[in-house]
């Protein structure tokens, strides 16, 4: 079985929590926290920083 490492974040603001709803696949319409695949040799912190830079 192929192993893929991912990092997810729980983003809170005031009384709200950010989540996304899947639009495809087996888990279509299920809710999830935003996440991203880790690059080889990358730490979880580096992965989150990289993803944050893309969305800032």
N, C-alpha and C positions, 0 to 999 in steps of 0.2 A: 504494500500500500504506500502511495506517495505521501510524504509528510510535508506540509506547508506551515511555516510559522507565521503567525499574524499577531498584531498588536491592536487592541481596541481601547477606546477611551470613553469614559462617562463624563459628559460635559453638562454641567449644571449652571443655571443662571436664575437667580431669584427662586421662584417656586416651580421652575420647569426643568426637564431633562431632555437633552437632544437625542433623538433616535431616528433611524431611517427605516423605511419600509421597502422590503425586497420587491422588485418588479418582475422577476423572472425565476425560472428554475423550480426545483422541488420545494423550496421554502418561500415561494411567491406569496406575497401579502403578509408574511411574518415580519415582526419588528426586530431590529438589531441595533446595537451601538455601532457608531462609525469605526471602521478598522482598516488596516492596510497590511499588505504582505511585507515581511522583513526581507531586506537584501542580505546576501551572504556576508557574514562577518560583522553585521550591524547589531548594535545593542537595542534593547527595547526603547530606551530614551532617545537614541539617535533616530530610530524609525519614527517616533512621534514628532520629533523636531522637524524632520524632513517633510512629513505630511502637513504639519502646521504651516511651514513656509509656503507650501503650494496653495493653501487656502487663505492665507493672510492678505 
